[in-house]
Amino acid sequence: MDRLWQNVKDATRSVTVVRTLKTLVALIVIVLITGAYGMSKALQTNKIELTKTRLINQMDNNNAINKYDYVKKKIKDDEDFKILPYTLKYSEKDSKGNKKLIIENFQTGGYGHKIKKGETHAHFTYTREYWEGIFENDFEIALKGARKIIPEENLDPKAFGILVEMVYQMGESNVKGFEKAIGHLKNKEYTLASDQLLYNFDDNGDMKGWTNWHKQTPERATEAAELLSSL
């Protein structure tokens, strides 16, 4: 009888152990499932945040690019696209109002690009794609040049756009020659700056003639000055 009772107790313990093991296994499974779900949610959340960050960065980059689109379009319209190189000729008035013909000693192509030594293609195999690439490079040079003259954040965006256009057309060193105009721009005196872009003045403030920029491209200079004076 005692032996029988002992067998019953042993069987009971076995059942209890099995039940305990099953409970532990169930708990482990629940923990694993919960952990995997939590990890999945965390990964999904991180992925969403990364996507949002990429989109924000992309929007910022697009804004940085697109804010110069109007300046690029203005330059392209003013320069007029020429797929083949040409020698620029234009008339310029002297101090007495007499016209004289100016012939550049270099060739120009694309959007007013001054062709440097070694840039000429064999058999004139120029394409619009080629000139678009040249334009983007020239624009970046003009943009950096304008920023050296006056920091971009210190000017009205339209005024800075005009400065970029001038550097693109004339080069950084020539634009720096407009010392009084630059001084007025730094002080945000846009109307006074516009006068200095078009006319030369003596020490008494009396006008004594047109600036070279005004002489060479009068419509372009006048349009820029009018926009500047409206700010």
Rosetta blueprint (number, residue, H / E / L):
1 M L
2 D H
3 R H
4 L H
5 W H
6 Q H
7 N H
8 V H
9 K H
10 D H
11 A H
12 T H
13 R H
14 S H
15 V H
16 T H
17 V H
18 V H
19 R H
20 T H
21 L H
22 K H
23 T H
24 L H
25 V H
26 A H
27 L H
28 I H
29 V H
30 I H
31 V H
32 L H
33 I H
34 T H
35 G H
36 A H
37 Y H
38 G H
39 M H
40 S H
41 K H
42 A H
43 L H
44 Q H
45 T H
46 N H
47 K H
48 I H
49 E H
50 L H
51 T H
52 K H
53 T H
54 R H
55 L H
56 I H
57 N H
58 Q H
59 M H
60 D H
61 N H
62 N H
63 N H
64 A H
65 I H
66 N H
67 K L
68 Y L
69 D H
70 Y H
71 V H
72 K H
73 K H
74 K H
75 I H
76 K H
77 D H
78 D H
79 E H
80 D L
81 F L
82 K E
83 I E
84 L E
85 P E
86 Y E
87 T E
88 L E
89 K E
90 Y E
91 S E
92 E E
93 K E
94 D L
95 S L
96 K L
97 G L
98 N L
99 K E
100 K E
101 L E
102 I E
103 I E
104 E E
105 N E
106 F E
107 Q E
108 T E
109 G E
110 G E
111 Y L
112 G L
113 H E
114 K E
115 I L
116 K L
117 K L
118 G L
119 E L
120 T L
121 H L
122 A H
123 H H
124 F H
125 T L
126 Y L
127 T L
128 R H
129 E H
130 Y H
131 W H
132 E H
133 G H
134 I H
135 F H
136 E H
137 N H
138 D H
139 F H
140 E H
141 I H
142 A H
143 L H
144 K H
145 G H
146 A H
147 R H
148 K H
149 I H
150 I L
151 P L
152 E H
153 E H
154 N H
155 L L
156 D L
157 P H
158 K H
159 A H
160 F H
161 G H
162 I H
163 L H
164 V H
165 E H
166 M H
167 V H
168 Y H
169 Q H
170 M H
171 G L
172 E H
173 S H
174 N H
175 V H
176 K L
177 G L
178 F L
179 E H
180 K H
181 A H
182 I H
183 G H
184 H H
185 L H
186 K H
187 N L
188 K L
189 E L
190 Y H
191 T H
192 L H
193 A H
194 S H
195 D H
196 Q H
197 L H
198 L H
199 Y E
200 N E
201 F E
202 D L
203 D L
204 N L
205 G L
206 D L
207 M E
208 K E
209 G E
210 W E
211 T L
212 N H
213 W H
214 H H
215 K H
216 Q H
217 T L
218 P H
219 E H
220 R H
221 A H
222 T H
223 E H
224 A H
225 A H
226 E H
227 L H
228 L H
229 S H
230 S L
231 L L
